Amino acid sequence: MSETGQPGAPDHLLVEITGLCKSYTRGEEVIPVLEDITLGVAEGEFLALMGPSGSGKTTLLNILAGLDRADRGALSVGGLDITELGEVDLAAWRARHVGFVFQFYNLIPVLTAYENVELPLILTPLSRAERRRHVDLALSLVGLTHRRDHTPSQLSGGQQQRVAIARALVTDPTLIAADEPTGDLDKVSAEEIMELLARLNAEFGKTIIMVTHDPRAAARARRVIHLDKGALLAN
Amino acid sequence: MFWALIHRHLWRHKLRTALTVLGMAVAILAFLLLQAVVEAWYRGVNSAADNRLVVRNAVSLTFSLPLSYLQTIRQIPGVNGFTYMSWFGGIYIDERNFFPRFAVGPGFFELHPEFVLSESERLSFHREKRACVIGKRLAEKYGWRIGDQIPIKGNIFPGDWSFVVRGIYRGAKPSTDESLMVMNFDYLNESLKKTMPVRADRVGSFVIRIAEPDQAAHISRLVDREFKNSQAETITETEKSFQLGFVAMTKALLVAIQVISVVVVLVILTVLANTMAMSARERTTEYVVLKTLGFGSGRIAILVMGESLLLALMGGALGTALAFPAGDAFVRAVGGLHDFIIPPALIGLGAAAAAGVGVMAALIPMIRVMSMSIASGLRRVG
């Protein structure tokens, strides 16, 4: 596993980013967010992106997970140039290849834990029975089978985040994108979540890219890279 | 799952949803009642017989015709039945107790078979001058029976009048007016000869039956030609166009009622649109998350549209269900609207109005949610 953020080091790259740039406009002012980012993420890697607020780490995560678009540069995931995909194809690609974990869990409050986890499977051709098997497996992986009929408001923050992780896992995605997954949790819950993510990476070989401010969380990753003012820093 | 999501979103704010459904129900109820009033107005026209002509004074309906015209009219080829009638007016106890009252000549029931009366009742009516015949609905409303006395205070024909119920007719069709009261013209005429001779021997209109309905225009011309340049020229027209003339008099009112019914729907449209805009704004996070998970804009649109449509249709269904008892209460309260019914076509129109409101109300929030980018949505979330 490479110890640098530079491209070309690891074999079997899942994510390949070259010369990626992104800026936002506020009125007539152009604000650069990412400048000439070149990065490779190997299959099965657990990568932590760290950096101060406004450094562009969430924007980078959003772009490589197909939630946002770069202004310039090349980006391929699993050998597919996702910058060429239209909105509909990109949505279908996300549904199939990316699992998301957010800081604030972002579960649908009116659905139960089971239904929240089942949600991404609605977009697949699986039968109801097959969906049930997948959901049960995902909930058992995060240790929440007994809370399957609870709504998010009946769960603790840590439990909600575990449901969110089950939702991210349930389609067996190529990549898990986690944005500050422990940012809203107490120390114990944060530790449990990181343990779970580390286990998913180690035991199931899931590729995880995680944005975090928390050095303890970053320490569970196999590789940590830092961004500052839109540029990658050497680790 | 999609249905569950729409359904649960809908009942997330129970009070807000209940109030919106109630508002929608009241709007559709008002829409149906107002439209039904307008339809009732026109229904009398549509049920008019095509083999009857009405002869009236060419100046205005308020001017009468000499009874002697009957001798001429009955001689006109193609005429095979005739009668005459005058609007009696008057007040039964209080002006609020309005129902139509006509003094009619012999042959009225023969010419109007839609008023079904037994032979014995018909004979009793013709035999007794103070006799009157009332409609079934009128009898039920005031609890009148055969033999009861009905006092009427005259206004067009001043005096205290009293009539004895000798017959209660029923309508041959559901649309037949069962709220009329008819009395003998002879009784009125003989009284006028004594008290106001100048107004005696004059009728409001003649009703003639023709053998061939397609000869209506020709016979009308013949009748009017007979009385051209007379002291009271006539206008003869089919019963339908005669009744349309009445409707035309109230055209402005009918248009106003129709405009109000549409305005009511527009008002509820703004209320529902506001509710949907609030709901969509509150759920921005959820919609963004769904997009993140791979749900396309079309599916998100279905969620917003589905919720709005369900809300509108629930209100529409409740309003329609309430329209029947409310319509009965309305007819009882105002009286005189014997044709007031809420036909299936009007229910369809109400349902279409409700669905239209549901679709329109969802448009702006739907477009806003569909066009929101995930990245900006997530920034808002964080």
Interface residues (C-beta under 8 A of the other chain):
Chain A: T58 T59 N62 L67 D68 E87 V88 A91 A92 W93 R94 A95 R96 F100 F102 Q103 F104 N106 I108 P109 V110 L111 E115 E118 L119 P120 I122 L123 R167
Chain B: M1 F2 A4 L5 R8 H9 R12 T285 E286 V289 L290 K291 T292 L293 G294 F295 G296 S297 S373 I374 A375 L378 V381 G382
